[in-house]
Each structure stands twice: as structure tokens, then as C-alpha cells.
Amino acid sequence: MSYSERSSASQEQAGIMQNWAKQELRSSDLGDARLNRRLMEIVD
């Protein structure tokens, strides 16, 4: 596997993890609607 292929696979894996994290954090409740919105802004 070439460097560019490994890099592409690594980027794809990072994207999958980021999507998973977003989905998990959407259900978080920090006890304050403003904090919940800020969290999602940071994650996006």
C-alpha cells in the first residue's frame, strides 16, 4: 500500500470517528441548553 493510499484510508477512518463522536455527543445533556449548543458548535 502506497503512502497516498494509507493517507487516504487514514483520513476516511478519521471521518468515520468524527461522525460517530458527533452522533454520540448529540444526546449529551450538560444541564444548560447554551452549553449543549456550544458543544455541538465545537464538534462541528
N, C-alpha and C positions, 0 to 999 in steps of 0.2 A: 504494500500500500504506500503510495507516494505521500509526501508531506502535504500537498494540497488536498488529497483525499482524506487524510487524517484530520486536517484542519476543518474541512467541511463537515465531517462526521462529528467532530467536537462541537462545532457551532450548532449543529442540529440538536445534539444532546443538551446543550445549554438552553436552547429554546424550549425544549420539552420540559426541562426542570423549571424554567421560569413560568411557563403556563401552569404547571402543577402548583407552584407556590402561589400564584395569583388565585387559583381556584380554592386552595386551602384557606388563604387569608380573607377571602370574601365573606366567609362565615364567622370571622373573628368579631368579638364584641369587647371593645376596650372600655365600655361603660360611658362613652361620650360620643355622640354622633359626629362631632367635629373631628375627633381623633380617628374614628373609623374612616371618615372621608380622606383625611390626611394620609393614613396608612395606604389606602388604595392609590392615592396620587403618587406616593413614593414608589410603590411596587410597579406601577405602570411605567 
